[in-house]
Amino acid sequence: MSATATDPDADDARNWYSNDTATFGDRLADARGFVGMSQEDLARRVGVKLKTLAAWENDLSEPRANRLAMLSGLLNVSLRWLLTGEGEGLPNPDETQEMPADIKDILTDLRQTQSDLTRMADRIGRLEKRLKTAVRTGVADGS
């Protein structure tokens, strides 16, 4: 099985593995599954403990550069794709098999909702920061 390039011009709703819709751990786990490797096999081949690989796939930690390069080679995906979802990587799941239209619609809605949630979480973070700054400024002013 060979990986194919993702379309860099595709919008995020169509790019299953973009940073807006997937994490490094998502891409790592899917690439490992695509080549038919178990977590144990990949951990052994990269030279790390199983719990280390599991932490990478669960986005609890990230590998160092030398391990990233090894992962990229073993999984037949580009380093750029592994980190960002852009470049040589896996095909979107809906491109690898024919699915009923209603399932495709649900998957598209799900990915769009995930993308919307990410943007809303970022907005909430910015608002919280502004609120903290306003409270500190108000306290400093004696308001």
C-alpha positions as CSV (number, residue, x, y, z in Angstrom):
1,M,0.0,0.0,0.0
2,S,1.4,3.4,-0.9
3,A,0.3,6.6,0.6
4,T,-0.9,9.4,-1.6
5,A,-0.6,13.1,-1.4
6,T,-3.3,15.2,0.2
7,D,-4.7,18.0,-1.9
8,P,-3.2,21.2,-0.5
9,D,-5.9,23.3,-2.2
10,A,-8.7,21.3,-0.5
11,D,-10.7,23.1,2.2
12,D,-10.4,21.9,5.8
13,A,-13.7,20.2,5.7
14,R,-12.3,17.9,2.9
15,N,-8.8,17.5,4.4
16,W,-9.4,14.9,7.0
17,Y,-5.9,15.2,8.4
18,S,-5.4,19.0,8.5
19,N,-4.3,20.7,11.8
20,D,-7.9,22.1,12.1
21,T,-9.4,18.6,12.2
22,A,-6.7,16.2,13.4
23,T,-3.8,16.2,15.8
24,F,-0.3,14.8,15.5
25,G,-1.5,11.8,17.4
26,D,-4.4,11.2,15.1
27,R,-2.2,11.3,12.1
28,L,0.4,9.0,13.7
29,A,-2.2,6.4,14.8
30,D,-3.9,6.4,11.4
31,A,-0.6,6.1,9.5
32,R,0.4,3.2,11.7
33,G,-2.9,1.5,11.1
34,F,-2.7,2.2,7.4
35,V,0.6,0.2,7.1
36,G,-0.8,-2.5,9.3
37,M,1.6,-2.1,12.3
38,S,0.6,-2.6,15.9
39,Q,1.6,-0.1,18.6
40,E,4.0,-2.7,19.9
41,D,5.6,-3.2,16.5
42,L,6.1,0.5,15.8
43,A,7.4,1.2,19.3
44,R,10.0,-1.6,19.0
45,R,11.1,-0.4,15.5
46,V,11.5,3.2,16.7
47,G,13.2,2.1,19.9
48,V,10.8,3.5,22.4
49,K,8.6,2.0,25.1
50,L,5.0,1.2,24.3
51,K,3.7,3.8,26.8
52,T,5.9,6.4,25.0
53,L,4.3,5.6,21.6
54,A,0.8,5.6,23.3
55,A,1.5,9.0,24.7
56,W,2.4,10.3,21.3
57,E,-0.8,8.9,19.8
58,N,-2.8,10.4,22.6
59,D,-1.2,13.8,22.2
60,L,0.3,13.7,25.8
61,S,3.8,14.2,24.5
62,E,5.7,14.5,21.2
63,P,8.7,12.7,19.8
64,R,12.1,14.4,19.3
65,A,13.2,15.2,15.8
66,N,15.3,12.0,15.3
67,R,12.2,9.9,16.3
68,L,10.0,12.0,14.0
69,A,12.3,11.3,11.1
70,M,12.2,7.6,11.9
71,L,8.4,7.6,12.2
72,S,8.1,9.4,8.8
73,G,10.2,6.8,7.1
74,L,8.6,3.8,8.7
75,L,5.1,5.0,8.0
76,N,5.8,6.1,4.4
77,V,4.5,9.7,5.0
78,S,6.3,13.0,4.9
79,L,7.6,14.6,8.0
80,R,5.5,17.7,7.1
81,W,2.3,15.6,6.8
82,L,3.0,14.0,10.1
83,L,3.3,17.4,11.8
84,T,0.7,19.4,9.9
85,G,-1.4,17.2,7.7
86,E,0.0,18.8,4.5
87,G,2.1,17.1,1.9
88,E,2.7,13.4,1.2
89,G,0.5,11.4,3.6
90,L,-2.6,9.2,3.8
91,P,-5.6,9.6,1.6
92,N,-8.7,10.9,3.4
93,P,-10.8,7.9,4.6
94,D,-13.7,8.8,2.4
95,E,-11.4,8.6,-0.7
96,T,-10.2,5.0,0.0
97,Q,-13.6,3.3,-0.2
98,E,-17.1,4.1,-1.5
99,M,-19.5,5.1,1.3
100,P,-23.2,5.8,1.2
101,A,-24.0,9.4,0.7
102,D,-25.6,9.8,4.1
103,I,-22.4,8.5,5.9
104,K,-20.3,10.9,3.8
105,D,-22.6,13.7,4.9
106,I,-22.4,12.7,8.5
107,L,-18.6,12.5,8.3
108,T,-18.4,16.0,6.6
109,D,-20.7,17.4,9.3
110,L,-18.6,15.8,12.1
111,R,-15.4,17.2,10.7
112,Q,-16.9,20.7,10.2
113,T,-18.3,20.6,13.8
114,Q,-14.8,19.6,15.1
115,S,-13.3,22.5,13.2
116,D,-15.9,24.9,14.5
117,L,-15.3,23.7,18.1
118,T,-11.6,24.2,17.7
119,R,-12.2,27.8,16.5
120,M,-14.6,28.4,19.4
121,A,-12.2,27.0,21.9
122,D,-9.5,29.4,20.6
123,R,-12.0,32.3,20.9
124,I,-12.9,31.3,24.4
125,G,-9.2,31.3,25.3
126,R,-8.7,34.8,23.9
127,L,-11.8,36.1,25.7
128,E,-10.6,34.6,29.0
129,K,-7.2,36.3,28.5
130,R,-8.9,39.6,27.9
131,L,-11.1,39.1,31.0
132,K,-8.1,38.4,33.2
133,T,-6.2,41.4,31.8
134,A,-9.3,43.6,32.4
135,V,-9.7,42.3,36.0
136,R,-6.0,42.8,36.8
137,T,-6.1,46.3,35.3
138,G,-9.3,47.1,37.2
139,V,-7.7,45.9,40.5
140,A,-4.6,47.9,39.8
141,D,-6.6,51.0,39.1
142,G,-8.6,50.5,42.4
143,S,-11.9,50.1,40.5
